[in-house]
Amino acid sequence: MQKTESKLTVFFEDPFWVGVYERISDGELGVCKITFGAEPKDCEIYEFFLSSFNKLVFSPPIKTEEKLGIRISPKRMQREISKQLDLQGIGTKSQQALKLQQEQGKTERKEKSKAQAEEEKQYKFELRQQKLKKKHRGR
């Protein structure tokens, strides 16, 4: 049986409101960072997930330890929820996953810009060669 847990944490990261969506599926944690802009209302967040959930880009999965399916009493669950509400920010595993995603994007951008620079260099070289041939004209 496949068990999936998900959690959305919304916090203010100057100058925008940011949401971190964590998804644990089959013991693997995937994280996605969402920038909202102005402070989102619950209905706006719900609408966002309905309209663009399939467009979210998650970080590469990170292995996590699975929690045992122990039944938690309602009072204990309420205490844990209030503790999570008091804590600000996101968990360290989520931060690691976001950092990994950021590094992958960085390497992709570097490769892309390097290829573009090489292409531009080749283009300028060809222009110089054409200019030299045009000047020479067999004399």
C-alpha positions as CSV (number, residue, x, y, z in Angstrom):
1,M,0.0,0.0,0.0
2,Q,1.4,3.4,-1.0
3,K,1.3,6.0,1.7
4,T,1.6,9.6,0.8
5,E,1.9,12.5,3.3
6,S,2.0,16.2,2.3
7,K,2.5,19.4,4.2
8,L,2.4,23.1,3.1
9,T,4.2,25.7,5.2
10,V,3.6,29.3,4.3
11,F,5.9,32.0,5.7
12,F,7.1,35.5,5.0
13,E,10.5,35.8,3.4
14,D,11.1,39.5,2.8
15,P,9.6,40.8,0.4
16,F,7.3,37.9,-0.6
17,W,5.2,35.2,1.0
18,V,6.6,31.8,0.3
19,G,5.1,28.4,0.5
20,V,7.1,25.2,0.9
21,Y,5.2,22.1,-0.2
22,E,6.7,18.8,1.2
23,R,5.5,15.5,-0.2
24,I,6.6,12.2,1.3
25,S,5.8,9.2,-0.9
26,D,7.2,5.7,-0.5
27,G,9.8,7.0,2.0
28,E,11.1,9.7,-0.4
29,L,10.8,13.4,0.3
30,G,10.2,15.8,-2.5
31,V,10.0,19.6,-1.9
32,C,8.7,22.4,-4.0
33,K,9.0,26.2,-3.3
34,I,6.2,28.4,-4.3
35,T,6.4,32.2,-4.3
36,F,3.0,33.9,-3.7
37,G,3.8,37.6,-3.5
38,A,1.1,39.2,-1.3
39,E,-0.2,37.3,1.7
40,P,-2.3,34.5,0.3
41,K,-5.7,33.6,1.8
42,D,-6.7,29.9,2.3
43,C,-9.0,30.0,-0.6
44,E,-6.3,31.5,-2.9
45,I,-3.9,28.7,-1.9
46,Y,-6.6,26.1,-2.5
47,E,-7.3,27.6,-5.9
48,F,-3.6,27.6,-6.7
49,F,-3.3,23.9,-6.0
50,L,-6.4,23.1,-8.0
51,S,-5.2,25.0,-11.1
52,S,-1.5,24.4,-11.1
53,F,-0.5,21.4,-9.0
54,N,0.7,19.5,-12.1
55,K,3.0,22.3,-13.0
56,L,4.9,22.2,-9.7
57,V,8.6,21.2,-10.0
58,F,9.7,19.1,-7.1
59,S,13.3,18.6,-6.0
60,P,15.0,15.2,-6.5
61,P,13.7,12.7,-3.9
62,I,15.6,12.3,-0.7
63,K,15.3,9.1,1.4
64,T,13.6,9.6,4.7
65,E,12.8,7.2,7.5
66,E,9.2,6.0,7.6
67,K,7.2,6.7,10.7
68,L,5.4,3.7,12.2
69,G,1.6,3.8,11.9
70,I,1.0,4.3,15.6
71,R,-2.3,5.7,16.5
72,I,-1.9,9.1,18.2
73,S,-4.4,10.4,20.7
74,P,-6.3,13.5,19.7
75,K,-4.8,15.6,22.5
76,R,-1.2,14.6,21.6
77,M,-2.0,15.4,17.9
78,Q,-3.3,18.8,18.9
79,R,-0.1,19.5,20.9
80,E,2.1,18.5,18.0
81,I,0.1,20.7,15.7
82,S,0.4,23.7,18.0
83,K,4.2,23.0,18.3
84,Q,4.5,23.0,14.5
85,L,2.5,26.3,14.3
86,D,4.9,27.9,16.8
87,L,7.9,26.8,14.8
88,Q,8.8,29.0,11.8
89,G,10.4,27.9,8.6
90,I,10.9,24.4,7.2
91,G,12.6,21.2,8.2
92,T,16.3,20.4,7.5
93,K,15.5,17.6,5.1
94,S,13.3,20.0,3.1
95,Q,16.1,22.6,3.1
96,Q,18.5,19.9,1.8
97,A,16.1,19.0,-1.0
98,L,15.6,22.6,-2.0
99,K,19.3,23.2,-2.0
100,L,19.8,20.2,-4.2
101,Q,17.2,21.5,-6.6
102,Q,18.8,24.9,-6.6
103,E,22.3,23.4,-7.4
104,Q,20.8,21.4,-10.3
105,G,19.3,24.5,-11.7
106,K,22.6,26.3,-11.3
107,T,24.5,23.7,-13.2
108,E,21.9,23.6,-16.0
109,R,22.1,27.4,-16.3
110,K,25.9,27.3,-16.4
111,E,25.9,24.7,-19.2
112,K,23.4,26.7,-21.1
113,S,25.3,29.9,-20.8
114,K,28.6,28.3,-21.6
115,A,27.1,26.8,-24.8
116,Q,25.6,30.1,-25.7
117,A,28.9,31.9,-25.2
118,E,30.7,29.3,-27.3
119,E,28.1,29.8,-30.0
120,E,28.5,33.5,-30.0
121,K,32.3,33.2,-30.1
122,Q,32.0,30.9,-33.1
123,Y,29.6,33.4,-34.8
124,K,32.0,36.3,-34.3
125,F,34.9,34.2,-35.6
126,E,32.9,33.4,-38.8
127,L,32.1,37.1,-39.2
128,R,35.8,38.0,-39.0
129,Q,36.6,35.3,-41.6
130,Q,34.0,36.6,-44.0
131,K,35.2,40.1,-43.5
132,L,38.8,39.0,-44.3
133,K,37.7,37.1,-47.4
134,K,35.7,40.1,-48.6
135,K,38.7,42.4,-48.1
136,H,41.1,40.0,-49.9
137,R,39.1,39.4,-53.1
138,G,41.8,37.6,-54.9
139,R,44.4,40.4,-55.1
